[in-house]
Amino acid sequence: MTVLLEARGASHDFVVGRGLFTGRRLLRAVVDLDITVDQGDALGIVGESGSGKSTFGKMLLGLLPPTRGAIRFAGTDVSAIDRRSLARKIQPVFQDPYSSLNPRRTVAAIVASPLTVLRLGTPAQRRVKALAMLDRVGLPGRYADVYPGELSGGQRQRVAIARALAVEPQIVLLDEPTSALDVSVQSQILNLLSDLKREFGLTYIFISHNLAVIEHIATQVAVMYLGRIVEFAPRDTLFSAPRHPYTQALLASVLTPEPGLGVPDIGLGLAFPNPLDPPPGCGFHPRCPQAGPRCRAEAPRAVNLPHPGSAGVPPASFSLASPEKMRAGRPRSQGERGGLVACHIHDGGTALVA
């Protein structure tokens, strides 16, 4: 497989509190991210609000430069690629399909706008391309000259997807593209994205807090907490045998329509740690039911774990919502890896070593 996107030690800091009577404080939004995405993959990035998912997405788009580390596209540092060239390689689809579309422009003009900005083709050629992309995402030509306010939420998101694909990018970054849509419309959009990925050979970076969406679309998953990746694994590995306590809690928090089960109590409490004053040691230890003295004193390093069921490794299983959804018996894809986990439980234990 060809490595298309690579992050090595990628970090981004914000300086906050620049008021007259407040001191300047450092907020480490993304910390030492190491990720490799092969061509044709779909990387899912999950985590609570404030975990650094969208900040990392802006770094990939070139909107925020890394404070430390590097992000490379096909071996070239993103900082060395000019904005127009980078825009031809990676395009975004945002969460709110209404606020991301100009309400004063027609649908065809919106889809053609990247072509206009990048000076690709003549006006007539741009319109032809826009109409073709609209048709491919399921919007007939009669929608070309209407305005976003005349469309439903699902139709607006189809317009946003068509706009992203108009310049034929290699990577599409999707930041919560279905969270503002009805459940039935979410399914339609996800199926459309899967079809487009196969047809155009796309690579996806899919940011979401919805684990069901990630399970449907991703080939590998990165779980973020307080700006760090705490677990990184192929999709089937992560959903069948989550290793990090935070990943386990996220999976246990998924709501189910089954009567009588109620709202799950995952034991994480109501408060997310203050990123301006993160806990010492492992950032997750104040909320972790398995935390020990070492967790409070020492930050964990990422360790590579074999797949459960490999020689010498006991198989594991985890239920996403009910016994019927147990994934212990799901067949593994050829060459599937066990993944990376940053947790003392899997690296010598949580007790302090004298």
C-alpha positions in Angstrom: 0.0 0.0 0.0 1.1 3.6 -0.7 1.4 5.9 2.3 -0.6 8.9 1.4 -0.7 10.8 4.6 1.7 10.7 7.6 1.9 12.6 10.8 4.9 12.3 13.0 4.9 14.0 16.4 2.3 16.5 15.1 1.3 19.0 17.8 -0.5 22.3 17.9 -0.6 24.7 20.9 -2.9 27.7 21.4 -2.1 30.7 23.6 -5.2 31.8 25.5 -6.0 34.6 28.0 -4.5 37.5 26.2 -6.7 40.0 28.0 -5.5 43.1 29.8 -5.8 41.5 33.3 -5.3 37.8 32.4 -2.0 36.0 31.9 -1.2 34.0 28.9 -1.7 30.3 29.2 -0.8 27.4 26.9 -3.4 25.0 25.6 -2.0 21.9 24.1 -4.8 21.0 21.7 -3.0 18.3 19.8 0.0 16.5 21.3 2.5 14.2 19.5 0.2 12.5 17.0 1.7 9.7 15.0 -0.6 8.5 12.2 -0.1 6.8 8.9 -2.9 6.6 6.3 -2.5 4.4 3.2 -4.2 5.3 -0.1 -7.7 4.0 -0.1 -8.0 3.8 3.7 -10.8 5.4 5.7 -9.4 6.7 9.0 -12.0 7.3 11.7 -11.1 9.8 14.5 -13.3 9.6 17.6 -13.4 11.2 21.0 -15.4 13.6 23.2 -15.8 17.3 22.4 -12.5 19.0 23.2 -10.4 16.0 22.4 -8.6 17.7 19.5 -10.3 16.0 16.6 -11.2 19.1 14.6 -8.0 20.9 15.4 -6.1 18.0 13.9 -8.4 18.2 10.9 -7.5 21.9 10.4 -3.9 20.9 10.6 -4.4 18.4 7.8 -6.1 21.1 5.7 -3.1 23.4 6.2 -5.3 25.9 8.1 -3.2 25.4 11.3 0.5 24.8 11.1 2.0 22.2 13.4 3.7 23.8 16.5 5.9 20.8 16.6 6.4 17.7 14.4 5.4 17.3 10.8 2.5 16.3 8.5 3.5 14.8 5.1 1.3 14.3 2.1 2.8 11.6 -0.2 6.2 12.2 1.4 6.1 16.0 1.1 5.7 18.2 4.2 2.4 20.0 4.1 4.0 23.3 5.0 6.0 23.1 1.8 2.9 22.7 -0.4 1.2 26.0 -1.4 -2.5 26.4 -0.5 -3.9 26.0 -4.0 -2.0 22.8 -4.6 -3.0 21.4 -1.2 -6.6 22.2 -1.9 -6.5 20.0 -5.0 -5.2 17.1 -2.9 -7.5 17.3 0.1 -11.0 18.8 0.4 -13.3 19.1 3.4 -17.0 18.4 4.1 -18.2 20.2 7.2 -20.7 19.3 9.9 -23.5 21.9 9.2 -24.5 21.7 5.5 -26.3 25.0 5.7 -23.7 27.3 7.3 -21.0 25.8 5.0 -22.9 26.8 1.8 -23.3 30.4 0.6 -27.0 31.1 0.7 -26.7 33.8 -2.0 -25.3 31.5 -4.6 -27.0 28.8 -6.6 -26.2 25.2 -6.1 -24.3 24.9 -9.4 -22.2 27.9 -8.5 -21.4 26.5 -5.1 -20.2 23.2 -6.5 -18.1 25.0 -9.2 -16.6 27.4 -6.7 -13.4 25.3 -6.0 -12.9 25.1 -9.7 -13.2 28.9 -10.0 -10.8 29.5 -7.1 -8.2 27.1 -8.5 -8.8 28.5 -12.0 -9.6 25.1 -13.5 -11.4 25.2 -16.8 -13.7 27.7 -18.5 -17.0 28.9 -16.9 -18.9 26.6 -19.3 -16.6 23.6 -18.4 -17.1 24.3 -14.7 -20.8 24.3 -15.0 -20.7 21.0 -16.9 -18.5 19.5 -14.2 -20.8 20.8 -11.5 -23.9 19.3 -13.1 -22.1 16.0 -13.5 -21.1 15.9 -9.8 -24.6 16.9 -8.7 -26.0 14.0 -10.7 -23.4 11.6 -9.1 -24.5 12.5 -5.6 -28.2 12.0 -6.5 -29.3 15.6 -7.3 -30.8 15.9 -10.8 -30.1 18.9 -13.0 -33.3 20.8 -11.9 -31.5 21.5 -8.6 -28.6 23.4 -10.3 -30.2 26.8 -10.2 -31.9 26.7 -6.8 -30.5 28.1 -3.6 -29.4 26.2 -0.4 -32.5 27.5 1.5 -34.7 25.6 -0.9 -33.1 22.3 0.0 -33.5 19.8 2.8 -30.6 19.0 5.1 -29.7 15.9 3.3 -29.8 17.6 0.0 -27.5 20.4 1.2 -25.0 17.8 2.5 -25.0 16.2 -1.0 -24.2 19.6 -2.4 -21.3 19.9 0.0 -20.0 16.5 -1.0 -20.3 17.3 -4.7 -18.3 20.5 -4.1 -15.6 18.6 -2.3 -15.3 16.1 -5.2 -15.3 18.7 -8.0 -11.5 19.1 -8.0 -11.0 15.4 -7.9 -9.0 15.3 -4.5 -7.2 12.3 -3.2 -8.4 12.8 0.4 -11.7 14.0 1.7 -11.8 15.2 5.3 -15.3 14.8 6.7 -15.8 16.6 10.0 -19.1 15.2 11.6 -20.8 15.2 8.2 -23.9 13.3 9.4 -24.4 14.6 13.0 -26.9 17.4 11.9 -29.0 15.0 9.8 -32.0 12.7 10.6 -31.1 9.0 11.2 -32.7 7.9 7.9 -30.8 10.6 6.0 -27.6 9.7 7.8 -27.8 6.2 6.3 -28.3 7.6 2.8 -25.3 9.8 3.1 -23.1 7.1 4.5 -24.0 4.7 1.7 -23.4 7.5 -0.8 -19.9 8.1 0.7 -19.1 4.4 0.6 -20.1 4.3 -3.1 -18.1 7.4 -3.9 -15.0 6.0 -2.1 -15.1 2.9 -4.3 -15.8 4.7 -7.5 -13.2 7.4 -7.2 -10.6 5.5 -5.1 -10.8 8.1 -2.4 -9.1 8.2 1.0 -11.3 9.4 3.9 -10.4 11.1 7.2 -13.7 10.8 9.1 -14.1 12.8 12.3 -17.1 11.8 14.5 -18.3 11.2 18.0 -20.8 8.6 16.6 -19.2 5.2 17.0 -21.9 3.5 14.9 -21.0 5.8 12.0 -17.3 5.1 12.4 -17.9 1.4 12.4 -19.8 1.7 9.2 -17.3 3.8 7.2 -13.8 3.4 8.7 -11.1 0.9 8.0 -9.0 2.0 11.0 -9.8 4.1 14.1 -7.9 6.5 16.2 -9.3 7.3 19.7 -8.3 10.8 21.0 -8.4 12.1 24.6 -7.1 15.5 25.6 -5.2 15.9 22.4 -3.5 12.5 22.4 -4.2 9.3 20.6 -4.9 6.7 23.3 -5.7 3.8 21.0 -5.2 3.2 17.3 -6.3 0.0 15.7 -8.0 -1.5 12.6 -11.8 -1.1 12.9 -12.7 -4.7 13.6 -10.0 -5.1 16.2 -11.1 -2.0 18.1 -14.8 -2.8 18.1 -14.3 -6.5 18.9 -11.7 -6.0 21.6 -11.1 -2.4 22.8 -8.0 -2.2 25.0 -8.0 1.2 26.5 -10.5 1.9 29.3 -11.6 5.1 27.6 -12.4 3.2 24.4 -14.3 0.7 26.4 -16.3 3.5 28.0 -17.1 5.1 24.7 -18.4 1.8 23.3 -20.4 1.2 26.5 -22.0 4.7 26.2 -23.7 3.9 22.9 -27.5 4.2 23.4 -29.8 1.4 22.3 -33.5 1.4 21.5 -34.0 -1.9 23.4 -36.7 -1.6 26.1 -35.6 -1.8 29.7 -31.9 -1.1 29.2 -32.1 2.5 30.1 -29.2 5.0 29.8 -25.8 3.3 30.3 -23.8 4.4 33.3 -20.2 4.3 32.2 -18.7 5.8 35.3 -16.8 8.7 33.8 -18.6 11.4 35.7 -19.9 14.6 34.2 -16.8 16.8 34.0 -14.2 16.7 31.2 -10.7 17.7 32.4 -9.7 21.3 31.9 -7.3 21.2 28.9 -5.6 24.3 30.3 -4.7 22.4 33.4 -4.5 18.7 32.4 -4.0 16.1 35.1 -0.4 14.8 35.7 0.7 11.4 34.4 -2.0 9.8 32.3 -4.6 12.4 31.4 -7.4 9.9 31.8 -6.6 8.7 35.3 -9.1 10.9 37.2 -11.9 9.2 35.3 -10.4 5.7 34.9 -11.8 2.9 37.2 -8.6 1.0 36.8 -6.1 3.8 37.5 -3.2 3.1 39.9 -0.4 5.1 41.4 1.7 4.8 38.3 -1.1 6.4 36.2 -1.1 9.5 38.4 2.7 9.9 38.2 3.8 8.8 34.7 2.4 9.4 31.2 1.9 6.2 29.3 3.7 5.4 26.1 2.1 3.7 23.1 2.8 0.0 22.9 2.0 -2.3 20.0 -0.3 -5.2 20.9 -1.0 -8.3 18.9 -4.5 -9.1 17.9 -6.6 -11.0 20.5 -6.7 -14.6 19.6 -3.2 -14.6 18.2 -0.8 -17.2 19.6 -0.4 -16.7 23.4 -3.1 -13.9 23.5 -6.5 -14.7 24.9 -9.4 -13.7 22.7 -11.5 -10.8 23.9 -15.0 -9.6 23.1 -17.0 -6.5 23.8 -20.7 -5.7 23.4 -21.5 -2.4 21.7 -25.1 -2.4 23.0 -26.5 -5.8 23.5 -25.6 -9.6 23.5 -26.9 -9.8 19.9 -24.2 -7.3 18.9 -21.2 -9.2 20.3 -18.4 -9.0 17.9 -16.2 -11.8 19.2 -16.9 -14.1 16.3 -16.4 -11.5 13.5 -13.8 -12.8 11.1 -10.6 -10.8 10.9 -9.3 -9.4 7.6 -6.0 -10.8 6.3 -3.0 -9.2 7.8 -5.1 -7.4 10.5 -2.9 -5.9 13.3 -3.6 -5.6 16.9 -3.0 -1.9 17.2 -1.4 0.7 19.4 -2.5 1.5 23.0 -1.2 4.1 25.4 -2.1 2.7 28.7 -0.1 1.4 31.7 -2.4 -1.6 32.0 -0.8 -3.0 28.8 2.7 -1.8 29.6 3.9 -3.2 32.9 0.8 -2.4 35.1 -0.5 0.5 37.0 1.6 0.0 40.2 4.6 2.2 40.8 7.9 0.3 40.4 10.5 1.1 43.0 
